[in-house]
Amino acid sequence: MSDEDETLPGEIIVHLDVWLARRKIRSKELADRIGVSEQALSMIKTGKIKGVRFSTLIALCDALDCQPGDLFEFRRKQ
């Protein structure tokens, strides 16, 4: 965790694995569908990114037939 992360009021939890399982889609297939590398998709899944482009988010929601709020959750620090 970086110093910047420690000053944030919470964290973003990524539920991409849940949606992959619900839709019975493998990461490789989803990466191909939305036009990103498997490595990039893995980094999104693990939350090891600083941001997601809206075009990528739109592609994810279209491919998984879900809403942005289904994929990401804000959790306030205790």
PDB file of N, CA, C and O in Angstrom:
ATOM      1  N   MET A   1       0.844  -1.177   0.000  1.00  0.00           N
ATOM      2  CA  MET A   1       0.000   0.000   0.000  1.00  0.00           C
ATOM      3  C   MET A   1       0.891   1.243   0.000  1.00  0.00           C
ATOM      4  O   MET A   1       1.831   1.339   0.788  1.00  0.00           O
ATOM      5  N   SER A   2       0.591   2.183  -0.881  1.00  0.00           N
ATOM      6  CA  SER A   2       1.401   3.392  -0.960  1.00  0.00           C
ATOM      7  C   SER A   2       0.939   4.418   0.063  1.00  0.00           C
ATOM      8  O   SER A   2      -0.127   4.278   0.662  1.00  0.00           O
ATOM      9  N   ASP A   3       1.762   5.460   0.257  1.00  0.00           N
ATOM     10  CA  ASP A   3       1.384   6.533   1.176  1.00  0.00           C
ATOM     11  C   ASP A   3       0.075   7.176   0.735  1.00  0.00           C
ATOM     12  O   ASP A   3      -0.750   7.558   1.565  1.00  0.00           O
ATOM     13  N   GLU A   4      -0.110   7.295  -0.591  1.00  0.00           N
ATOM     14  CA  GLU A   4      -1.340   7.880  -1.127  1.00  0.00           C
ATOM     15  C   GLU A   4      -2.547   7.048  -0.704  1.00  0.00           C
ATOM     16  O   GLU A   4      -3.574   7.607  -0.319  1.00  0.00           O
ATOM     17  N   ASP A   5      -2.439   5.715  -0.768  1.00  0.00           N
ATOM     18  CA  ASP A   5      -3.540   4.833  -0.402  1.00  0.00           C
ATOM     19  C   ASP A   5      -3.927   5.004   1.064  1.00  0.00           C
ATOM     20  O   ASP A   5      -5.104   4.911   1.411  1.00  0.00           O
ATOM     21  N   GLU A   6      -2.954   5.249   1.913  1.00  0.00           N
ATOM     22  CA  GLU A   6      -3.220   5.382   3.342  1.00  0.00           C
ATOM     23  C   GLU A   6      -4.024   6.630   3.665  1.00  0.00           C
ATOM     24  O   GLU A   6      -4.666   6.686   4.714  1.00  0.00           O
ATOM     25  N   THR A   7      -4.008   7.635   2.790  1.00  0.00           N
ATOM     26  CA  THR A   7      -4.763   8.857   3.046  1.00  0.00           C
ATOM     27  C   THR A   7      -6.172   8.800   2.488  1.00  0.00           C
ATOM     28  O   THR A   7      -6.975   9.696   2.748  1.00  0.00           O
ATOM     29  N   LEU A   8      -6.487   7.760   1.724  1.00  0.00           N
ATOM     30  CA  LEU A   8      -7.821   7.638   1.145  1.00  0.00           C
ATOM     31  C   LEU A   8      -8.814   7.183   2.205  1.00  0.00           C
ATOM     32  O   LEU A   8      -8.447   6.451   3.124  1.00  0.00           O
ATOM     33  N   PRO A   9     -10.095   7.619   2.084  1.00  0.00           N
ATOM     34  CA  PRO A   9     -11.097   7.274   3.102  1.00  0.00           C
ATOM     35  C   PRO A   9     -11.625   5.850   3.000  1.00  0.00           C
ATOM     36  O   PRO A   9     -12.401   5.421   3.854  1.00  0.00           O
ATOM     37  N   GLY A  10     -11.222   5.114   1.979  1.00  0.00           N
ATOM     38  CA  GLY A  10     -11.717   3.752   1.808  1.00  0.00           C
ATOM     39  C   GLY A  10     -11.035   3.072   0.644  1.00  0.00           C
ATOM     40  O   GLY A  10      -9.964   3.480   0.197  1.00  0.00           O
ATOM     41  N   GLU A  11     -11.683   2.022   0.163  1.00  0.00           N
ATOM     42  CA  GLU A  11     -11.115   1.272  -0.953  1.00  0.00           C
ATOM     43  C   GLU A  11     -12.225   0.850  -1.900  1.00  0.00           C
ATOM     44  O   GLU A  11     -13.402   0.840  -1.542  1.00  0.00           O
ATOM     45  N   ILE A  12     -11.826   0.502  -3.113  1.00  0.00           N
ATOM     46  CA  ILE A  12     -12.762  -0.023  -4.103  1.00  0.00           C
ATOM     47  C   ILE A  12     -12.578  -1.533  -4.169  1.00  0.00           C
ATOM     48  O   ILE A  12     -11.471  -2.021  -4.395  1.00  0.00           O
ATOM     49  N   ILE A  13     -13.654  -2.260  -3.974  1.00  0.00           N
ATOM     50  CA  ILE A  13     -13.667  -3.711  -4.052  1.00  0.00           C
ATOM     51  C   ILE A  13     -14.173  -4.081  -5.442  1.00  0.00           C
ATOM     52  O   ILE A  13     -15.198  -3.569  -5.891  1.00  0.00           O
ATOM     53  N   VAL A  14     -13.455  -4.969  -6.119  1.00  0.00           N
ATOM     54  CA  VAL A  14     -13.800  -5.372  -7.478  1.00  0.00           C
ATOM     55  C   VAL A  14     -14.493  -6.730  -7.433  1.00  0.00           C
ATOM     56  O   VAL A  14     -13.979  -7.683  -6.847  1.00  0.00           O
ATOM     57  N   HIS A  15     -15.661  -6.807  -8.058  1.00  0.00           N
ATOM     58  CA  HIS A  15     -16.451  -8.044  -8.086  1.00  0.00           C
ATOM     59  C   HIS A  15     -16.456  -8.692  -9.469  1.00  0.00           C
ATOM     60  O   HIS A  15     -17.414  -9.374  -9.833  1.00  0.00           O
ATOM     61  N   LEU A  16     -15.406  -8.486 -10.227  1.00  0.00           N
ATOM     62  CA  LEU A  16     -15.347  -9.021 -11.581  1.00  0.00           C
ATOM     63  C   LEU A  16     -15.360 -10.545 -11.596  1.00  0.00           C
ATOM     64  O   LEU A  16     -15.997 -11.140 -12.465  1.00  0.00           O
ATOM     65  N   ASP A  17     -14.676 -11.187 -10.663  1.00  0.00           N
ATOM     66  CA  ASP A  17     -14.674 -12.656 -10.592  1.00  0.00           C
ATOM     67  C   ASP A  17     -16.088 -13.214 -10.420  1.00  0.00           C
ATOM     68  O   ASP A  17     -16.437 -14.238 -11.008  1.00  0.00           O
ATOM     69  N   VAL A  18     -16.889 -12.534  -9.615  1.00  0.00           N
ATOM     70  CA  VAL A  18     -18.269 -12.962  -9.384  1.00  0.00           C
ATOM     71  C   VAL A  18     -19.042 -12.953 -10.698  1.00  0.00           C
ATOM     72  O   VAL A  18     -19.776 -13.892 -11.005  1.00  0.00           O
ATOM     73  N   TRP A  19     -18.869 -11.877 -11.471  1.00  0.00           N
ATOM     74  CA  TRP A  19     -19.606 -11.746 -12.724  1.00  0.00           C
ATOM     75  C   TRP A  19     -19.087 -12.702 -13.791  1.00  0.00           C
ATOM     76  O   TRP A  19     -19.864 -13.190 -14.613  1.00  0.00           O
ATOM     77  N   LEU A  20     -17.802 -12.972 -13.790  1.00  0.00           N
ATOM     78  CA  LEU A  20     -17.272 -13.980 -14.713  1.00  0.00           C
ATOM     79  C   LEU A  20     -17.907 -15.344 -14.412  1.00  0.00           C
ATOM     80  O   LEU A  20     -18.291 -16.071 -15.328  1.00  0.00           O
ATOM     81  N   ALA A  21     -18.012 -15.677 -13.149  1.00  0.00           N
ATOM     82  CA  ALA A  21     -18.617 -16.954 -12.750  1.00  0.00           C
ATOM     83  C   ALA A  21     -20.105 -16.987 -13.101  1.00  0.00           C
ATOM     84  O   ALA A  21     -20.603 -17.990 -13.611  1.00  0.00           O
ATOM     85  N   ARG A  22     -20.811 -15.888 -12.827  1.00  0.00           N
ATOM     86  CA  ARG A  22     -22.251 -15.839 -13.137  1.00  0.00           C
ATOM     87  C   ARG A  22     -22.513 -16.027 -14.623  1.00  0.00           C
ATOM     88  O   ARG A  22     -23.479 -16.681 -15.015  1.00  0.00           O
ATOM     89  N   ARG A  23     -21.658 -15.456 -15.436  1.00  0.00           N
ATOM     90  CA  ARG A  23     -21.849 -15.513 -16.881  1.00  0.00           C
ATOM     91  C   ARG A  23     -21.117 -16.701 -17.522  1.00  0.00           C
ATOM     92  O   ARG A  23     -21.181 -16.908 -18.734  1.00  0.00           O
ATOM     93  N   LYS A  24     -20.423 -17.473 -16.679  1.00  0.00           N
ATOM     94  CA  LYS A  24     -19.665 -18.644 -17.153  1.00  0.00           C
ATOM     95  C   LYS A  24     -18.727 -18.267 -18.293  1.00  0.00           C
ATOM     96  O   LYS A  24     -18.697 -18.915 -19.339  1.00  0.00           O
ATOM     97  N   ILE A  25     -17.963 -17.205 -18.064  1.00  0.00           N
ATOM     98  CA  ILE A  25     -17.000 -16.701 -19.044  1.00  0.00           C
ATOM     99  C   ILE A  25     -15.610 -16.759 -18.414  1.00  0.00           C
ATOM    100  O   ILE A  25     -15.437 -16.395 -17.251  1.00  0.00           O
ATOM    101  N   ARG A  26     -14.644 -17.207 -19.164  1.00  0.00           N
ATOM    102  CA  ARG A  26     -13.252 -17.227 -18.701  1.00  0.00           C
ATOM    103  C   ARG A  26     -12.628 -15.853 -18.923  1.00  0.00           C
ATOM    104  O   ARG A  26     -13.055 -15.093 -19.792  1.00  0.00           O
ATOM    105  N   SER A  27     -11.628 -15.555 -18.134  1.00  0.00           N
ATOM    106  CA  SER A  27     -10.945 -14.260 -18.245  1.00  0.00           C
ATOM    107  C   SER A  27     -10.423 -14.017 -19.655  1.00  0.00           C
ATOM    108  O   SER A  27     -10.550 -12.913 -20.183  1.00  0.00           O
ATOM    109  N   LYS A  28      -9.839 -15.039 -20.263  1.00  0.00           N
ATOM    110  CA  LYS A  28      -9.284 -14.883 -21.613  1.00  0.00           C
ATOM    111  C   LYS A  28     -10.369 -14.488 -22.609  1.00  0.00           C
ATOM    112  O   LYS A  28     -10.163 -13.608 -23.445  1.00  0.00           O
ATOM    113  N   GLU A  29     -11.521 -15.140 -22.517  1.00  0.00           N
ATOM    114  CA  GLU A  29     -12.632 -14.830 -23.417  1.00  0.00           C
ATOM    115  C   GLU A  29     -13.111 -13.390 -23.215  1.00  0.00           C
ATOM    116  O   GLU A  29     -13.352 -12.669 -24.184  1.00  0.00           O
ATOM    117  N   LEU A  30     -13.247 -12.981 -21.962  1.00  0.00           N
ATOM    118  CA  LEU A  30     -13.691 -11.614 -21.677  1.00  0.00           C
ATOM    119  C   LEU A  30     -12.672 -10.605 -22.177  1.00  0.00           C
ATOM    120  O   LEU A  30     -13.040  -9.595 -22.777  1.00  0.00           O
ATOM    121  N   ALA A  31     -11.400 -10.867 -21.937  1.00  0.00           N
ATOM    122  CA  ALA A  31     -10.347  -9.963 -22.408  1.00  0.00           C
ATOM    123  C   ALA A  31     -10.430  -9.798 -23.925  1.00  0.00           C
ATOM    124  O   ALA A  31     -10.319  -8.685 -24.439  1.00  0.00           O
ATOM    125  N   ASP A  32     -10.623 -10.890 -24.626  1.00  0.00           N
ATOM    126  CA  ASP A  32     -10.759 -10.837 -26.089  1.00  0.00           C
ATOM    127  C   ASP A  32     -11.993 -10.033 -26.497  1.00  0.00           C
ATOM    128  O   ASP A  32     -11.932  -9.221 -27.421  1.00  0.00           O
ATOM    129  N   ARG A  33     -13.102 -10.258 -25.811  1.00  0.00           N
ATOM    130  CA  ARG A  33     -14.355  -9.556 -26.133  1.00  0.00           C
ATOM    131  C   ARG A  33     -14.235  -8.044 -25.959  1.00  0.00           C
ATOM    132  O   ARG A  33     -14.755  -7.276 -26.768  1.00  0.00           O
ATOM    133  N   ILE A  34     -13.548  -7.625 -24.902  1.00  0.00           N
ATOM    134  CA  ILE A  34     -13.504  -6.185 -24.620  1.00  0.00           C
ATOM    135  C   ILE A  34     -12.258  -5.503 -25.167  1.00  0.00           C
ATOM    136  O   ILE A  34     -12.116  -4.284 -25.064  1.00  0.00           O
ATOM    137  N   GLY A  35     -11.354  -6.289 -25.748  1.00  0.00           N
ATOM    138  CA  GLY A  35     -10.197  -5.700 -26.405  1.00  0.00           C
ATOM    139  C   GLY A  35      -9.085  -5.242 -25.484  1.00  0.00           C
ATOM    140  O   GLY A  35      -8.432  -4.231 -25.742  1.00  0.00           O
ATOM    141  N   VAL A  36      -8.866  -5.993 -24.399  1.00  0.00           N
ATOM    142  CA  VAL A  36      -7.728  -5.717 -23.516  1.00  0.00           C
ATOM    143  C   VAL A  36      -6.924  -6.995 -23.360  1.00  0.00           C
ATOM    144  O   VAL A  36      -7.410  -8.087 -23.654  1.00  0.00           O
ATOM    145  N   SER A  37      -5.698  -6.850 -22.898  1.00  0.00           N
ATOM    146  CA  SER A  37      -4.871  -8.034 -22.673  1.00  0.00           C
ATOM    147  C   SER A  37      -5.358  -8.782 -21.432  1.00  0.00           C
ATOM    148  O   SER A  37      -6.029  -8.215 -20.570  1.00  0.00           O
ATOM    149  N   GLU A  38      -5.009 -10.051 -21.362  1.00  0.00           N
ATOM    150  CA  GLU A  38      -5.344 -10.830 -20.158  1.00  0.00           C
ATOM    151  C   GLU A  38      -4.683 -10.223 -18.928  1.00  0.00           C
ATOM    152  O   GLU A  38      -5.258 -10.222 -17.839  1.00  0.00           O
ATOM    153  N   GLN A  39      -3.468  -9.707 -19.111  1.00  0.00           N
ATOM    154  CA  GLN A  39      -2.757  -9.082 -17.999  1.00  0.00           C
ATOM    155  C   GLN A  39      -3.502  -7.844 -17.505  1.00  0.00           C
ATOM    156  O   GLN A  39      -3.636  -7.639 -16.298  1.00  0.00           O
ATOM    157  N   ALA A  40      -3.985  -7.021 -18.431  1.00  0.00           N
ATOM    158  CA  ALA A  40      -4.732  -5.821 -18.041  1.00  0.00           C
ATOM    159  C   ALA A  40      -6.010  -6.197 -17.302  1.00  0.00           C
ATOM    160  O   ALA A  40      -6.360  -5.572 -16.301  1.00  0.00           O
ATOM    161  N   LEU A  41      -6.711  -7.225 -17.800  1.00  0.00           N
ATOM    162  CA  LEU A  41      -7.934  -7.667 -17.137  1.00  0.00           C
ATOM    163  C   LEU A  41      -7.623  -8.216 -15.749  1.00  0.00           C
ATOM    164  O   LEU A  41      -8.378  -7.986 -14.805  1.00  0.00           O
ATOM    165  N   SER A  42      -6.524  -8.935 -15.624  1.00  0.00           N
ATOM    166  CA  SER A  42      -6.111  -9.463 -14.328  1.00  0.00           C
ATOM    167  C   SER A  42      -5.846  -8.333 -13.337  1.00  0.00           C
ATOM    168  O   SER A  42      -6.201  -8.429 -12.162  1.00  0.00           O
ATOM    169  N   MET A  43      -5.228  -7.282 -13.813  1.00  0.00           N
ATOM    170  CA  MET A  43      -4.945  -6.143 -12.931  1.00  0.00           C
ATOM    171  C   MET A  43      -6.241  -5.456 -12.490  1.00  0.00           C
ATOM    172  O   MET A  43      -6.337  -4.984 -11.357  1.00  0.00           O
ATOM    173  N   ILE A  44      -7.228  -5.399 -13.372  1.00  0.00           N
ATOM    174  CA  ILE A  44      -8.533  -4.845 -12.986  1.00  0.00           C
ATOM    175  C   ILE A  44      -9.157  -5.742 -11.925  1.00  0.00           C
ATOM    176  O   ILE A  44      -9.631  -5.264 -10.894  1.00  0.00           O
ATOM    177  N   LYS A  45      -9.152  -7.067 -12.191  1.00  0.00           N
ATOM    178  CA  LYS A  45      -9.765  -8.027 -11.260  1.00  0.00           C
ATOM    179  C   LYS A  45      -9.167  -7.937  -9.868  1.00  0.00           C
ATOM    180  O   LYS A  45      -9.883  -8.062  -8.875  1.00  0.00           O
ATOM    181  N   THR A  46      -7.865  -7.722  -9.787  1.00  0.00           N
ATOM    182  CA  THR A  46      -7.199  -7.696  -8.482  1.00  0.00           C
ATOM    183  C   THR A  46      -7.160  -6.304  -7.857  1.00  0.00           C
ATOM    184  O   THR A  46      -6.688  -6.135  -6.733  1.00  0.00           O
ATOM    185  N   GLY A  47      -7.653  -5.318  -8.583  1.00  0.00           N
ATOM    186  CA  GLY A  47      -7.681  -3.948  -8.051  1.00  0.00           C
ATOM    187  C   GLY A  47      -6.315  -3.283  -8.048  1.00  0.00           C
ATOM    188  O   GLY A  47      -6.120  -2.290  -7.346  1.00  0.00           O
ATOM    189  N   LYS A  48      -5.366  -3.805  -8.814  1.00  0.00           N
ATOM    190  CA  LYS A  48      -4.008  -3.254  -8.839  1.00  0.00           C
ATOM    191  C   LYS A  48      -3.852  -2.213  -9.944  1.00  0.00           C
ATOM    192  O   LYS A  48      -2.852  -2.191 -10.662  1.00  0.00           O
ATOM    193  N   ILE A  49      -4.852  -1.359 -10.062  1.00  0.00           N
ATOM    194  CA  ILE A  49      -4.834  -0.292 -11.055  1.00  0.00           C
ATOM    195  C   ILE A  49      -5.219   1.013 -10.391  1.00  0.00           C
ATOM    196  O   ILE A  49      -5.815   1.010  -9.313  1.00  0.00           O
ATOM    197  N   LYS A  50      -4.891   2.115 -11.012  1.00  0.00           N
ATOM    198  CA  LYS A  50      -5.262   3.422 -10.467  1.00  0.00           C
ATOM    199  C   LYS A  50      -6.567   3.923 -11.057  1.00  0.00           C
ATOM    200  O   LYS A  50      -7.208   4.806 -10.488  1.00  0.00           O
ATOM    201  N   GLY A  51      -6.967   3.363 -12.198  1.00  0.00           N
ATOM    202  CA  GLY A  51      -8.195   3.807 -12.831  1.00  0.00           C
ATOM    203  C   GLY A  51      -8.604   2.884 -13.959  1.00  0.00           C
ATOM    204  O   GLY A  51      -7.828   2.044 -14.414  1.00  0.00           O
ATOM    205  N   VAL A  52      -9.842   3.057 -14.401  1.00  0.00           N
ATOM    206  CA  VAL A  52     -10.386   2.296 -15.519  1.00  0.00           C
ATOM    207  C   VAL A  52     -10.980   3.302 -16.497  1.00  0.00           C
ATOM    208  O   VAL A  52     -11.748   4.180 -16.101  1.00  0.00           O
ATOM    209  N   ARG A  53     -10.629   3.175 -17.758  1.00  0.00           N
ATOM    210  CA  ARG A  53     -11.206   4.059 -18.778  1.00  0.00           C
ATOM    211  C   ARG A  53     -12.694   3.767 -18.901  1.00  0.00           C
ATOM    212  O   ARG A  53     -13.130   2.625 -18.757  1.00  0.00           O
ATOM    213  N   PHE A  54     -13.466   4.817 -19.169  1.00  0.00           N
ATOM    214  CA  PHE A  54     -14.898   4.618 -19.363  1.00  0.00           C
ATOM    215  C   PHE A  54     -15.168   3.660 -20.516  1.00  0.00           C
ATOM    216  O   PHE A  54     -16.111   2.871 -20.452  1.00  0.00           O
ATOM    217  N   SER A  55     -14.356   3.716 -21.569  1.00  0.00           N
ATOM    218  CA  SER A  55     -14.564   2.816 -22.707  1.00  0.00           C
ATOM    219  C   SER A  55     -14.392   1.357 -22.277  1.00  0.00           C
ATOM    220  O   SER A  55     -15.112   0.482 -22.758  1.00  0.00           O
ATOM    221  N   THR A  56     -13.449   1.092 -21.382  1.00  0.00           N
ATOM    222  CA  THR A  56     -13.251  -0.265 -20.862  1.00  0.00           C
ATOM    223  C   THR A  56     -14.411  -0.659 -19.968  1.00  0.00           C
ATOM    224  O   THR A  56     -14.892  -1.790 -20.036  1.00  0.00           O
ATOM    225  N   LEU A  57     -14.863   0.257 -19.134  1.00  0.00           N
ATOM    226  CA  LEU A  57     -15.993  -0.016 -18.245  1.00  0.00           C
ATOM    227  C   LEU A  57     -17.256  -0.295 -19.050  1.00  0.00           C
ATOM    228  O   LEU A  57     -18.016  -1.205 -18.720  1.00  0.00           O
ATOM    229  N   ILE A  58     -17.483   0.487 -20.105  1.00  0.00           N
ATOM    230  CA  ILE A  58     -18.640   0.261 -20.972  1.00  0.00           C
ATOM    231  C   ILE A  58     -18.550  -1.123 -21.608  1.00  0.00           C
ATOM    232  O   ILE A  58     -19.541  -1.851 -21.652  1.00  0.00           O
ATOM    233  N   ALA A  59     -17.366  -1.489 -22.100  1.00  0.00           N
ATOM    234  CA  ALA A  59     -17.174  -2.802 -22.728  1.00  0.00           C
ATOM    235  C   ALA A  59     -17.402  -3.928 -21.724  1.00  0.00           C
ATOM    236  O   ALA A  59     -18.009  -4.943 -22.064  1.00  0.00           O
ATOM    237  N   LEU A  60     -16.922  -3.760 -20.488  1.00  0.00           N
ATOM    238  CA  LEU A  60     -17.139  -4.768 -19.445  1.00  0.00           C
ATOM    239  C   LEU A  60     -18.632  -4.938 -19.167  1.00  0.00           C
ATOM    240  O   LEU A  60     -19.138  -6.059 -19.121  1.00  0.00           O
ATOM    241  N   CYS A  61     -19.328  -3.824 -18.985  1.00  0.00           N
ATOM    242  CA  CYS A  61     -20.758  -3.884 -18.679  1.00  0.00           C
ATOM    243  C   CYS A  61     -21.551  -4.488 -19.832  1.00  0.00           C
ATOM    244  O   CYS A  61     -22.504  -5.235 -19.608  1.00  0.00           O
ATOM    245  N   ASP A  62     -21.161  -4.169 -21.062  1.00  0.00           N
ATOM    246  CA  ASP A  62     -21.840  -4.725 -22.226  1.00  0.00           C
ATOM    247  C   ASP A  62     -21.610  -6.230 -22.308  1.00  0.00           C
ATOM    248  O   ASP A  62     -22.555  -6.994 -22.505  1.00  0.00           O
ATOM    249  N   ALA A  63     -20.366  -6.656 -22.158  1.00  0.00           N
ATOM    250  CA  ALA A  63     -20.026  -8.080 -22.269  1.00  0.00           C
ATOM    251  C   ALA A  63     -20.644  -8.914 -21.155  1.00  0.00           C
ATOM    252  O   ALA A  63     -21.022 -10.063 -21.378  1.00  0.00           O
ATOM    253  N   LEU A  64     -20.748  -8.345 -19.961  1.00  0.00           N
ATOM    254  CA  LEU A  64     -21.264  -9.089 -18.810  1.00  0.00           C
ATOM    255  C   LEU A  64     -22.740  -8.802 -18.524  1.00  0.00           C
ATOM    256  O   LEU A  64     -23.329  -9.402 -17.625  1.00  0.00           O
ATOM    257  N   ASP A  65     -23.337  -7.877 -19.295  1.00  0.00           N
ATOM    258  CA  ASP A  65     -24.738  -7.477 -19.109  1.00  0.00           C
ATOM    259  C   ASP A  65     -24.989  -7.076 -17.652  1.00  0.00           C
ATOM    260  O   ASP A  65     -25.853  -7.626 -16.969  1.00  0.00           O
ATOM    261  N   CYS A  66     -24.203  -6.100 -17.211  1.00  0.00           N
ATOM    262  CA  CYS A  66     -24.329  -5.628 -15.829  1.00  0.00           C
ATOM    263  C   CYS A  66     -24.138  -4.115 -15.784  1.00  0.00           C
ATOM    264  O   CYS A  66     -23.914  -3.479 -16.814  1.00  0.00           O
ATOM    265  N   GLN A  67     -24.226  -3.551 -14.600  1.00  0.00           N
ATOM    266  CA  GLN A  67     -24.044  -2.132 -14.365  1.00  0.00           C
ATOM    267  C   GLN A  67     -22.690  -1.893 -13.693  1.00  0.00           C
ATOM    268  O   GLN A  67     -22.160  -2.800 -13.052  1.00  0.00           O
ATOM    269  N   PRO A  68     -22.117  -0.683 -13.826  1.00  0.00           N
ATOM    270  CA  PRO A  68     -20.828  -0.404 -13.172  1.00  0.00           C
ATOM    271  C   PRO A  68     -20.844  -0.707 -11.671  1.00  0.00           C
ATOM    272  O   PRO A  68     -19.864  -1.212 -11.124  1.00  0.00           O
ATOM    273  N   GLY A  69     -21.949  -0.398 -11.018  1.00  0.00           N
ATOM    274  CA  GLY A  69     -22.062  -0.654  -9.580  1.00  0.00           C
ATOM    275  C   GLY A  69     -22.088  -2.133  -9.220  1.00  0.00           C
ATOM    276  O   GLY A  69     -21.863  -2.500  -8.067  1.00  0.00           O
ATOM    277  N   ASP A  70     -22.362  -2.978 -10.203  1.00  0.00           N
ATOM    278  CA  ASP A  70     -22.309  -4.422  -9.967  1.00  0.00           C
ATOM    279  C   ASP A  70     -20.863  -4.900  -9.880  1.00  0.00           C
ATOM    280  O   ASP A  70     -20.561  -5.882  -9.203  1.00  0.00           O
ATOM    281  N   LEU A  71     -19.974  -4.192 -10.575  1.00  0.00           N
ATOM    282  CA  LEU A  71     -18.578  -4.605 -10.662  1.00  0.00           C
ATOM    283  C   LEU A  71     -17.698  -4.017  -9.577  1.00  0.00           C
ATOM    284  O   LEU A  71     -16.690  -4.613  -9.197  1.00  0.00           O
ATOM    285  N   PHE A  72     -18.079  -2.833  -9.069  1.00  0.00           N
ATOM    286  CA  PHE A  72     -17.236  -2.110  -8.113  1.00  0.00           C
ATOM    287  C   PHE A  72     -18.049  -1.677  -6.903  1.00  0.00           C
ATOM    288  O   PHE A  72     -19.207  -1.278  -7.021  1.00  0.00           O
ATOM    289  N   GLU A  73     -17.417  -1.765  -5.735  1.00  0.00           N
ATOM    290  CA  GLU A  73     -18.065  -1.372  -4.487  1.00  0.00           C
ATOM    291  C   GLU A  73     -17.084  -0.491  -3.696  1.00  0.00           C
ATOM    292  O   GLU A  73     -15.902  -0.819  -3.592  1.00  0.00           O
ATOM    293  N   PHE A  74     -17.572   0.614  -3.147  1.00  0.00           N
ATOM    294  CA  PHE A  74     -16.770   1.454  -2.273  1.00  0.00           C
ATOM    295  C   PHE A  74     -16.958   0.982  -0.846  1.00  0.00           C
ATOM    296  O   PHE A  74     -18.086   0.856  -0.369  1.00  0.00           O
ATOM    297  N   ARG A  75     -15.847   0.719  -0.161  1.00  0.00           N
ATOM    298  CA  ARG A  75     -15.886   0.307   1.243  1.00  0.00           C
ATOM    299  C   ARG A  75     -15.077   1.297   2.059  1.00  0.00           C
ATOM    300  O   ARG A  75     -13.864   1.420   1.889  1.00  0.00           O
ATOM    301  N   ARG A  76     -15.763   2.001   2.948  1.00  0.00           N
ATOM    302  CA  ARG A  76     -15.132   2.988   3.818  1.00  0.00           C
ATOM    303  C   ARG A  76     -14.236   2.315   4.849  1.00  0.00           C
ATOM    304  O   ARG A  76     -14.551   1.234   5.346  1.00  0.00           O
ATOM    305  N   LYS A  77     -13.111   2.964   5.170  1.00  0.00           N
ATOM    306  CA  LYS A  77     -12.206   2.430   6.204  1.00  0.00           C
ATOM    307  C   LYS A  77     -12.913   2.444   7.552  1.00  0.00           C
ATOM    308  O   LYS A  77     -13.715   3.332   7.840  1.00  0.00           O
ATOM    309  N   GLN A  78     -12.609   1.467   8.353  1.00  0.00           N
ATOM    310  CA  GLN A  78     -13.203   1.362   9.696  1.00  0.00           C
ATOM    311  C   GLN A  78     -12.522   2.291  10.669  1.00  0.00           C
ATOM    312  O   GLN A  78     -12.891   2.335  11.842  1.00  0.00           O
TER     313      GLN A  78
END
